[in-house]
Amino acid sequence: MEARVGDRITMAAEHVGQSTREGTIREVKGEGGGPPYVVEWSDGHTGIIHPGPGSVLRCEHVEQPADETTG
């Protein structure tokens, strides 16, 4: 997995009845965009995650806006 600061991340629930967790990656501590990641979750908590076997993660890279000052 390759993540960048600002990417949105969704992590599947660990147990039946729990909802998925969504957050924003604030820091990438591994080499080449790899884990562990510092994530700010949608509930306001911040934590370090290191996805293990069986984890289901989806990262969405946030596209940088084009520079509109050309010309």
PyMOL Python script that loads the backbone (N, CA, C, O; Angstrom):
from pymol import cmd

cmd.read_pdbstr("""\
ATOM      1  N   MET A   1       0.842  -1.175   0.000  1.00  0.00           N
ATOM      2  CA  MET A   1       0.000   0.000   0.000  1.00  0.00           C
ATOM      3  C   MET A   1       0.882   1.229   0.000  1.00  0.00           C
ATOM      4  O   MET A   1       1.855   1.298   0.750  1.00  0.00           O
ATOM      5  N   GLU A   2       0.554   2.192  -0.826  1.00  0.00           N
ATOM      6  CA  GLU A   2       1.287   3.448  -0.878  1.00  0.00           C
ATOM      7  C   GLU A   2       0.329   4.576  -0.544  1.00  0.00           C
ATOM      8  O   GLU A   2      -0.641   4.803  -1.267  1.00  0.00           O
ATOM      9  N   ALA A   3       0.590   5.277   0.530  1.00  0.00           N
ATOM     10  CA  ALA A   3      -0.274   6.366   0.961  1.00  0.00           C
ATOM     11  C   ALA A   3       0.531   7.662   1.014  1.00  0.00           C
ATOM     12  O   ALA A   3       1.758   7.651   1.111  1.00  0.00           O
ATOM     13  N   ARG A   4      -0.184   8.765   0.948  1.00  0.00           N
ATOM     14  CA  ARG A   4       0.423  10.094   1.051  1.00  0.00           C
ATOM     15  C   ARG A   4      -0.359  10.911   2.067  1.00  0.00           C
ATOM     16  O   ARG A   4      -1.538  10.655   2.313  1.00  0.00           O
ATOM     17  N   VAL A   5       0.310  11.900   2.655  1.00  0.00           N
ATOM     18  CA  VAL A   5      -0.358  12.803   3.591  1.00  0.00           C
ATOM     19  C   VAL A   5      -1.531  13.454   2.871  1.00  0.00           C
ATOM     20  O   VAL A   5      -1.399  13.930   1.743  1.00  0.00           O
ATOM     21  N   GLY A   6      -2.666  13.467   3.534  1.00  0.00           N
ATOM     22  CA  GLY A   6      -3.877  14.059   2.969  1.00  0.00           C
ATOM     23  C   GLY A   6      -4.814  13.033   2.356  1.00  0.00           C
ATOM     24  O   GLY A   6      -5.975  13.340   2.087  1.00  0.00           O
ATOM     25  N   ASP A   7      -4.318  11.802   2.129  1.00  0.00           N
ATOM     26  CA  ASP A   7      -5.187  10.752   1.596  1.00  0.00           C
ATOM     27  C   ASP A   7      -6.306  10.445   2.580  1.00  0.00           C
ATOM     28  O   ASP A   7      -6.122  10.503   3.796  1.00  0.00           O
ATOM     29  N   ARG A   8      -7.466  10.120   2.029  1.00  0.00           N
ATOM     30  CA  ARG A   8      -8.588   9.635   2.835  1.00  0.00           C
ATOM     31  C   ARG A   8      -8.434   8.128   2.956  1.00  0.00           C
ATOM     32  O   ARG A   8      -8.054   7.456   1.997  1.00  0.00           O
ATOM     33  N   ILE A   9      -8.729   7.601   4.132  1.00  0.00           N
ATOM     34  CA  ILE A   9      -8.601   6.166   4.352  1.00  0.00           C
ATOM     35  C   ILE A   9      -9.866   5.636   5.009  1.00  0.00           C
ATOM     36  O   ILE A   9     -10.422   6.265   5.909  1.00  0.00           O
ATOM     37  N   THR A  10     -10.310   4.484   4.553  1.00  0.00           N
ATOM     38  CA  THR A  10     -11.464   3.809   5.133  1.00  0.00           C
ATOM     39  C   THR A  10     -10.992   2.443   5.606  1.00  0.00           C
ATOM     40  O   THR A  10     -10.372   1.695   4.850  1.00  0.00           O
ATOM     41  N   MET A  11     -11.288   2.123   6.857  1.00  0.00           N
ATOM     42  CA  MET A  11     -10.880   0.843   7.406  1.00  0.00           C
ATOM     43  C   MET A  11     -12.125   0.061   7.785  1.00  0.00           C
ATOM     44  O   MET A  11     -13.006   0.572   8.477  1.00  0.00           O
ATOM     45  N   ALA A  12     -12.192  -1.180   7.329  1.00  0.00           N
ATOM     46  CA  ALA A  12     -13.344  -2.034   7.605  1.00  0.00           C
ATOM     47  C   ALA A  12     -13.491  -2.264   9.107  1.00  0.00           C
ATOM     48  O   ALA A  12     -12.519  -2.190   9.859  1.00  0.00           O
ATOM     49  N   ALA A  13     -14.713  -2.541   9.525  1.00  0.00           N
ATOM     50  CA  ALA A  13     -14.991  -2.820  10.933  1.00  0.00           C
ATOM     51  C   ALA A  13     -14.259  -4.080  11.379  1.00  0.00           C
ATOM     52  O   ALA A  13     -14.076  -5.014  10.599  1.00  0.00           O
ATOM     53  N   GLU A  14     -13.844  -4.092  12.643  1.00  0.00           N
ATOM     54  CA  GLU A  14     -13.145  -5.252  13.184  1.00  0.00           C
ATOM     55  C   GLU A  14     -14.115  -6.324  13.665  1.00  0.00           C
ATOM     56  O   GLU A  14     -13.775  -7.507  13.699  1.00  0.00           O
ATOM     57  N   HIS A  15     -15.322  -5.908  14.036  1.00  0.00           N
ATOM     58  CA  HIS A  15     -16.302  -6.833  14.594  1.00  0.00           C
ATOM     59  C   HIS A  15     -17.661  -6.599  13.954  1.00  0.00           C
ATOM     60  O   HIS A  15     -17.957  -5.500  13.484  1.00  0.00           O
ATOM     61  N   VAL A  16     -18.484  -7.637  13.938  1.00  0.00           N
ATOM     62  CA  VAL A  16     -19.847  -7.522  13.424  1.00  0.00           C
ATOM     63  C   VAL A  16     -20.595  -6.474  14.241  1.00  0.00           C
ATOM     64  O   VAL A  16     -20.504  -6.453  15.469  1.00  0.00           O
ATOM     65  N   GLY A  17     -21.324  -5.617  13.561  1.00  0.00           N
ATOM     66  CA  GLY A  17     -22.099  -4.583  14.241  1.00  0.00           C
ATOM     67  C   GLY A  17     -21.381  -3.244  14.350  1.00  0.00           C
ATOM     68  O   GLY A  17     -22.004  -2.228  14.657  1.00  0.00           O
ATOM     69  N   GLN A  18     -20.082  -3.237  14.101  1.00  0.00           N
ATOM     70  CA  GLN A  18     -19.338  -1.989  14.114  1.00  0.00           C
ATOM     71  C   GLN A  18     -19.391  -1.374  12.728  1.00  0.00           C
ATOM     72  O   GLN A  18     -19.511  -2.081  11.727  1.00  0.00           O
ATOM     73  N   SER A  19     -19.300  -0.056  12.678  1.00  0.00           N
ATOM     74  CA  SER A  19     -19.263   0.617  11.382  1.00  0.00           C
ATOM     75  C   SER A  19     -17.817   0.788  10.925  1.00  0.00           C
ATOM     76  O   SER A  19     -16.877   0.639  11.705  1.00  0.00           O
ATOM     77  N   THR A  20     -17.670   1.104   9.648  1.00  0.00           N
ATOM     78  CA  THR A  20     -16.329   1.370   9.135  1.00  0.00           C
ATOM     79  C   THR A  20     -15.797   2.652   9.750  1.00  0.00           C
ATOM     80  O   THR A  20     -16.565   3.486  10.231  1.00  0.00           O
ATOM     81  N   ARG A  21     -14.471   2.807   9.734  1.00  0.00           N
ATOM     82  CA  ARG A  21     -13.840   4.027  10.238  1.00  0.00           C
ATOM     83  C   ARG A  21     -13.273   4.775   9.056  1.00  0.00           C
ATOM     84  O   ARG A  21     -12.676   4.183   8.157  1.00  0.00           O
ATOM     85  N   GLU A  22     -13.462   6.082   9.063  1.00  0.00           N
ATOM     86  CA  GLU A  22     -12.934   6.926   7.999  1.00  0.00           C
ATOM     87  C   GLU A  22     -12.060   8.004   8.613  1.00  0.00           C
ATOM     88  O   GLU A  22     -12.347   8.520   9.694  1.00  0.00           O
ATOM     89  N   GLY A  23     -10.990   8.335   7.905  1.00  0.00           N
ATOM     90  CA  GLY A  23     -10.093   9.355   8.405  1.00  0.00           C
ATOM     91  C   GLY A  23      -9.182   9.892   7.322  1.00  0.00           C
ATOM     92  O   GLY A  23      -9.297   9.540   6.148  1.00  0.00           O
ATOM     93  N   THR A  24      -8.268  10.757   7.749  1.00  0.00           N
ATOM     94  CA  THR A  24      -7.306  11.390   6.854  1.00  0.00           C
ATOM     95  C   THR A  24      -5.904  11.081   7.353  1.00  0.00           C
ATOM     96  O   THR A  24      -5.611  11.227   8.540  1.00  0.00           O
ATOM     97  N   ILE A  25      -5.047  10.657   6.445  1.00  0.00           N
ATOM     98  CA  ILE A  25      -3.661  10.360   6.814  1.00  0.00           C
ATOM     99  C   ILE A  25      -2.930  11.681   7.037  1.00  0.00           C
ATOM    100  O   ILE A  25      -2.877  12.531   6.148  1.00  0.00           O
ATOM    101  N   ARG A  26      -2.371  11.838   8.229  1.00  0.00           N
ATOM    102  CA  ARG A  26      -1.648  13.061   8.602  1.00  0.00           C
ATOM    103  C   ARG A  26      -0.141  12.889   8.545  1.00  0.00           C
ATOM    104  O   ARG A  26       0.590  13.872   8.421  1.00  0.00           O
ATOM    105  N   GLU A  27       0.339  11.636   8.635  1.00  0.00           N
ATOM    106  CA  GLU A  27       1.780  11.386   8.568  1.00  0.00           C
ATOM    107  C   GLU A  27       2.004   9.952   8.099  1.00  0.00           C
ATOM    108  O   GLU A  27       1.318   9.027   8.536  1.00  0.00           O
ATOM    109  N   VAL A  28       2.969   9.784   7.208  1.00  0.00           N
ATOM    110  CA  VAL A  28       3.374   8.466   6.737  1.00  0.00           C
ATOM    111  C   VAL A  28       4.742   8.186   7.344  1.00  0.00           C
ATOM    112  O   VAL A  28       5.705   8.900   7.065  1.00  0.00           O
ATOM    113  N   LYS A  29       4.830   7.155   8.169  1.00  0.00           N
ATOM    114  CA  LYS A  29       6.081   6.873   8.874  1.00  0.00           C
ATOM    115  C   LYS A  29       6.931   5.813   8.187  1.00  0.00           C
ATOM    116  O   LYS A  29       8.119   5.695   8.485  1.00  0.00           O
ATOM    117  N   GLY A  30       6.349   5.041   7.273  1.00  0.00           N
ATOM    118  CA  GLY A  30       7.081   3.985   6.591  1.00  0.00           C
ATOM    119  C   GLY A  30       7.754   4.487   5.323  1.00  0.00           C
ATOM    120  O   GLY A  30       7.479   5.587   4.845  1.00  0.00           O
ATOM    121  N   GLU A  31       8.647   3.648   4.786  1.00  0.00           N
ATOM    122  CA  GLU A  31       9.343   3.996   3.554  1.00  0.00           C
ATOM    123  C   GLU A  31       8.427   3.811   2.348  1.00  0.00           C
ATOM    124  O   GLU A  31       7.613   2.889   2.320  1.00  0.00           O
ATOM    125  N   GLY A  32       8.558   4.677   1.365  1.00  0.00           N
ATOM    126  CA  GLY A  32       7.812   4.543   0.117  1.00  0.00           C
ATOM    127  C   GLY A  32       6.314   4.610   0.271  1.00  0.00           C
ATOM    128  O   GLY A  32       5.586   4.007  -0.518  1.00  0.00           O
ATOM    129  N   GLY A  33       5.834   5.326   1.264  1.00  0.00           N
ATOM    130  CA  GLY A  33       4.397   5.455   1.464  1.00  0.00           C
ATOM    131  C   GLY A  33       3.780   4.314   2.251  1.00  0.00           C
ATOM    132  O   GLY A  33       2.557   4.205   2.348  1.00  0.00           O
ATOM    133  N   GLY A  34       4.627   3.467   2.811  1.00  0.00           N
ATOM    134  CA  GLY A  34       4.127   2.322   3.576  1.00  0.00           C
ATOM    135  C   GLY A  34       3.800   2.667   5.015  1.00  0.00           C
ATOM    136  O   GLY A  34       4.153   3.740   5.503  1.00  0.00           O
ATOM    137  N   PRO A  35       3.117   1.742   5.697  1.00  0.00           N
ATOM    138  CA  PRO A  35       2.757   1.963   7.091  1.00  0.00           C
ATOM    139  C   PRO A  35       3.977   1.914   7.997  1.00  0.00           C
ATOM    140  O   PRO A  35       5.034   1.423   7.600  1.00  0.00           O
ATOM    141  N   PRO A  36       3.830   2.424   9.216  1.00  0.00           N
ATOM    142  CA  PRO A  36       2.596   2.870   9.867  1.00  0.00           C
ATOM    143  C   PRO A  36       2.190   4.274   9.447  1.00  0.00           C
ATOM    144  O   PRO A  36       2.985   5.055   8.923  1.00  0.00           O
ATOM    145  N   TYR A  37       0.905   4.563   9.704  1.00  0.00           N
ATOM    146  CA  TYR A  37       0.331   5.853   9.348  1.00  0.00           C
ATOM    147  C   TYR A  37      -0.254   6.513  10.591  1.00  0.00           C
ATOM    148  O   TYR A  37      -0.822   5.839  11.449  1.00  0.00           O
ATOM    149  N   VAL A  38      -0.113   7.821  10.682  1.00  0.00           N
ATOM    150  CA  VAL A  38      -0.831   8.597  11.689  1.00  0.00           C
ATOM    151  C   VAL A  38      -2.111   9.056  11.004  1.00  0.00           C
ATOM    152  O   VAL A  38      -2.072   9.738   9.979  1.00  0.00           O
ATOM    153  N   VAL A  39      -3.252   8.673  11.584  1.00  0.00           N
ATOM    154  CA  VAL A  39      -4.549   8.958  10.984  1.00  0.00           C
ATOM    155  C   VAL A  39      -5.389   9.799  11.926  1.00  0.00           C
ATOM    156  O   VAL A  39      -5.481   9.511  13.119  1.00  0.00           O
ATOM    157  N   GLU A  40      -6.004  10.846  11.381  1.00  0.00           N
ATOM    158  CA  GLU A  40      -6.999  11.621  12.124  1.00  0.00           C
ATOM    159  C   GLU A  40      -8.358  11.086  11.689  1.00  0.00           C
ATOM    160  O   GLU A  40      -8.771  11.270  10.544  1.00  0.00           O
ATOM    161  N   TRP A  41      -9.053  10.417  12.623  1.00  0.00           N
ATOM    162  CA  TRP A  41     -10.338   9.795  12.316  1.00  0.00           C
ATOM    163  C   TRP A  41     -11.461  10.822  12.313  1.00  0.00           C
ATOM    164  O   TRP A  41     -11.331  11.895  12.902  1.00  0.00           O
ATOM    165  N   SER A  42     -12.547  10.494  11.659  1.00  0.00           N
ATOM    166  CA  SER A  42     -13.672  11.417  11.516  1.00  0.00           C
ATOM    167  C   SER A  42     -14.290  11.806  12.857  1.00  0.00           C
ATOM    168  O   SER A  42     -14.971  12.828  12.946  1.00  0.00           O
ATOM    169  N   ASP A  43     -14.060  11.002  13.910  1.00  0.00           N
ATOM    170  CA  ASP A  43     -14.594  11.346  15.233  1.00  0.00           C
ATOM    171  C   ASP A  43     -13.671  12.299  15.999  1.00  0.00           C
ATOM    172  O   ASP A  43     -13.948  12.651  17.145  1.00  0.00           O
ATOM    173  N   GLY A  44     -12.559  12.719  15.349  1.00  0.00           N
ATOM    174  CA  GLY A  44     -11.646  13.670  15.965  1.00  0.00           C
ATOM    175  C   GLY A  44     -10.440  13.040  16.640  1.00  0.00           C
ATOM    176  O   GLY A  44      -9.482  13.742  16.962  1.00  0.00           O
ATOM    177  N   HIS A  45     -10.466  11.731  16.860  1.00  0.00           N
ATOM    178  CA  HIS A  45      -9.322  11.052  17.469  1.00  0.00           C
ATOM    179  C   HIS A  45      -8.206  10.875  16.447  1.00  0.00           C
ATOM    180  O   HIS A  45      -8.448  10.785  15.243  1.00  0.00           O
ATOM    181  N   THR A  46      -6.983  10.826  16.957  1.00  0.00           N
ATOM    182  CA  THR A  46      -5.818  10.589  16.120  1.00  0.00           C
ATOM    183  C   THR A  46      -5.089   9.368  16.661  1.00  0.00           C
ATOM    184  O   THR A  46      -4.951   9.200  17.872  1.00  0.00           O
ATOM    185  N   GLY A  47      -4.625   8.520  15.753  1.00  0.00           N
ATOM    186  CA  GLY A  47      -3.903   7.334  16.190  1.00  0.00           C
ATOM    187  C   GLY A  47      -2.977   6.823  15.108  1.00  0.00           C
ATOM    188  O   GLY A  47      -3.058   7.229  13.949  1.00  0.00           O
ATOM    189  N   ILE A  48      -2.095   5.921  15.513  1.00  0.00           N
ATOM    190  CA  ILE A  48      -1.164   5.292  14.582  1.00  0.00           C
ATOM    191  C   ILE A  48      -1.728   3.920  14.229  1.00  0.00           C
ATOM    192  O   ILE A  48      -2.109   3.149  15.110  1.00  0.00           O
ATOM    193  N   ILE A  49      -1.777   3.622  12.926  1.00  0.00           N
ATOM    194  CA  ILE A  49      -2.224   2.301  12.512  1.00  0.00           C
ATOM    195  C   ILE A  49      -1.128   1.636  11.705  1.00  0.00           C
ATOM    196  O   ILE A  49      -0.373   2.285  10.981  1.00  0.00           O
ATOM    197  N   HIS A  50      -1.064   0.336  11.848  1.00  0.00           N
ATOM    198  CA  HIS A  50      -0.162  -0.491  11.052  1.00  0.00           C
ATOM    199  C   HIS A  50      -0.990  -1.684  10.624  1.00  0.00           C
ATOM    200  O   HIS A  50      -1.080  -2.673  11.351  1.00  0.00           O
ATOM    201  N   PRO A  51      -1.603  -1.599   9.437  1.00  0.00           N
ATOM    202  CA  PRO A  51      -2.524  -2.643   9.002  1.00  0.00           C
ATOM    203  C   PRO A  51      -1.877  -4.024   9.027  1.00  0.00           C
ATOM    204  O   PRO A  51      -0.759  -4.212   8.547  1.00  0.00           O
ATOM    205  N   GLY A  52      -2.595  -4.977   9.590  1.00  0.00           N
ATOM    206  CA  GLY A  52      -2.095  -6.339   9.670  1.00  0.00           C
ATOM    207  C   GLY A  52      -2.806  -7.245   8.675  1.00  0.00           C
ATOM    208  O   GLY A  52      -3.641  -6.783   7.898  1.00  0.00           O
ATOM    209  N   PRO A  53      -2.480  -8.521   8.698  1.00  0.00           N
ATOM    210  CA  PRO A  53      -3.130  -9.476   7.798  1.00  0.00           C
ATOM    211  C   PRO A  53      -4.642  -9.468   7.997  1.00  0.00           C
ATOM    212  O   PRO A  53      -5.125  -9.449   9.129  1.00  0.00           O
ATOM    213  N   GLY A  54      -5.370  -9.482   6.914  1.00  0.00           N
ATOM    214  CA  GLY A  54      -6.824  -9.496   6.976  1.00  0.00           C
ATOM    215  C   GLY A  54      -7.443  -8.117   7.055  1.00  0.00           C
ATOM    216  O   GLY A  54      -8.666  -7.993   6.999  1.00  0.00           O
ATOM    217  N   SER A  55      -6.636  -7.078   7.183  1.00  0.00           N
ATOM    218  CA  SER A  55      -7.179  -5.725   7.211  1.00  0.00           C
ATOM    219  C   SER A  55      -7.654  -5.343   5.820  1.00  0.00           C
ATOM    220  O   SER A  55      -7.048  -5.714   4.815  1.00  0.00           O
ATOM    221  N   VAL A  56      -8.738  -4.602   5.780  1.00  0.00           N
ATOM    222  CA  VAL A  56      -9.254  -4.115   4.504  1.00  0.00           C
ATOM    223  C   VAL A  56      -9.177  -2.595   4.546  1.00  0.00           C
ATOM    224  O   VAL A  56      -9.872  -1.945   5.327  1.00  0.00           O
ATOM    225  N   LEU A  57      -8.324  -2.042   3.697  1.00  0.00           N
ATOM    226  CA  LEU A  57      -8.114  -0.605   3.668  1.00  0.00           C
ATOM    227  C   LEU A  57      -8.317  -0.083   2.262  1.00  0.00           C
ATOM    228  O   LEU A  57      -8.030  -0.771   1.282  1.00  0.00           O
ATOM    229  N   ARG A  58      -8.815   1.140   2.170  1.00  0.00           N
ATOM    230  CA  ARG A  58      -8.937   1.806   0.877  1.00  0.00           C
ATOM    231  C   ARG A  58      -8.426   3.227   1.048  1.00  0.00           C
ATOM    232  O   ARG A  58      -8.972   4.002   1.833  1.00  0.00           O
ATOM    233  N   CYS A  59      -7.383   3.561   0.315  1.00  0.00           N
ATOM    234  CA  CYS A  59      -6.851   4.922   0.354  1.00  0.00           C
ATOM    235  C   CYS A  59      -7.283   5.644  -0.907  1.00  0.00           C
ATOM    236  O   CYS A  59      -7.249   5.086  -2.003  1.00  0.00           O
ATOM    237  N   GLU A  60      -7.684   6.873  -0.740  1.00  0.00           N
ATOM    238  CA  GLU A  60      -8.054   7.714  -1.871  1.00  0.00           C
ATOM    239  C   GLU A  60      -7.088   8.875  -1.910  1.00  0.00           C
ATOM    240  O   GLU A  60      -7.081   9.717  -1.013  1.00  0.00           O
ATOM    241  N   HIS A  61      -6.266   8.921  -2.958  1.00  0.00           N
ATOM    242  CA  HIS A  61      -5.326  10.019  -3.089  1.00  0.00           C
ATOM    243  C   HIS A  61      -6.093  11.285  -3.444  1.00  0.00           C
ATOM    244  O   HIS A  61      -6.917  11.287  -4.359  1.00  0.00           O
ATOM    245  N   VAL A  62      -5.819  12.349  -2.721  1.00  0.00           N
ATOM    246  CA  VAL A  62      -6.443  13.637  -2.989  1.00  0.00           C
ATOM    247  C   VAL A  62      -5.615  14.326  -4.073  1.00  0.00           C
ATOM    248  O   VAL A  62      -4.417  14.551  -3.897  1.00  0.00           O
ATOM    249  N   GLU A  63      -6.241  14.648  -5.163  1.00  0.00           N
ATOM    250  CA  GLU A  63      -5.546  15.304  -6.276  1.00  0.00           C
ATOM    251  C   GLU A  63      -5.290  16.764  -5.920  1.00  0.00           C
ATOM    252  O   GLU A  63      -6.161  17.448  -5.382  1.00  0.00           O
ATOM    253  N   GLN A  64      -4.094  17.225  -6.225  1.00  0.00           N
ATOM    254  CA  GLN A  64      -3.736  18.618  -5.996  1.00  0.00           C
ATOM    255  C   GLN A  64      -4.336  19.478  -7.106  1.00  0.00           C
ATOM    256  O   GLN A  64      -4.260  19.106  -8.277  1.00  0.00           O
ATOM    257  N   PRO A  65      -4.933  20.623  -6.759  1.00  0.00           N
ATOM    258  CA  PRO A  65      -5.486  21.476  -7.806  1.00  0.00           C
ATOM    259  C   PRO A  65      -4.395  22.013  -8.724  1.00  0.00           C
ATOM    260  O   PRO A  65      -3.277  22.292  -8.290  1.00  0.00           O
ATOM    261  N   ALA A  66      -4.742  22.150  -9.996  1.00  0.00           N
ATOM    262  CA  ALA A  66      -3.785  22.689 -10.970  1.00  0.00           C
ATOM    263  C   ALA A  66      -3.514  24.147 -10.661  1.00  0.00           C
ATOM    264  O   ALA A  66      -4.390  24.864 -10.178  1.00  0.00           O
ATOM    265  N   ASP A  67      -2.296  24.581 -10.942  1.00  0.00           N
ATOM    266  CA  ASP A  67      -1.916  25.969 -10.727  1.00  0.00           C
ATOM    267  C   ASP A  67      -2.612  26.836 -11.774  1.00  0.00           C
ATOM    268  O   ASP A  67      -2.364  26.697 -12.972  1.00  0.00           O
ATOM    269  N   GLU A  68      -3.475  27.721 -11.316  1.00  0.00           N
ATOM    270  CA  GLU A  68      -4.253  28.546 -12.240  1.00  0.00           C
ATOM    271  C   GLU A  68      -3.571  29.870 -12.572  1.00  0.00           C
ATOM    272  O   GLU A  68      -4.173  30.745 -13.194  1.00  0.00           O
ATOM    273  N   THR A  69      -2.301  30.015 -12.153  1.00  0.00           N
ATOM    274  CA  THR A  69      -1.615  31.292 -12.396  1.00  0.00           C
ATOM    275  C   THR A  69      -0.769  31.271 -13.656  1.00  0.00           C
ATOM    276  O   THR A  69       0.081  32.142 -13.846  1.00  0.00           O
ATOM    277  N   THR A  70      -0.993  30.278 -14.527  1.00  0.00           N
ATOM    278  CA  THR A  70      -0.213  30.226 -15.753  1.00  0.00           C
ATOM    279  C   THR A  70      -0.718  31.283 -16.720  1.00  0.00           C
ATOM    280  O   THR A  70      -1.909  31.596 -16.742  1.00  0.00           O
ATOM    281  N   GLY A  71       0.165  31.820 -17.501  1.00  0.00           N
ATOM    282  CA  GLY A  71      -0.269  32.761 -18.502  1.00  0.00           C
ATOM    283  C   GLY A  71       0.490  33.990 -18.430  1.00  0.00           C
ATOM    284  O   GLY A  71       0.253  34.909 -19.214  1.00  0.00           O
TER     285      GLY A  71
END
""", "prot")
cmd.dss("prot")
cmd.show_as("cartoon", "prot")
cmd.util.cbc("prot")
cmd.orient("prot")
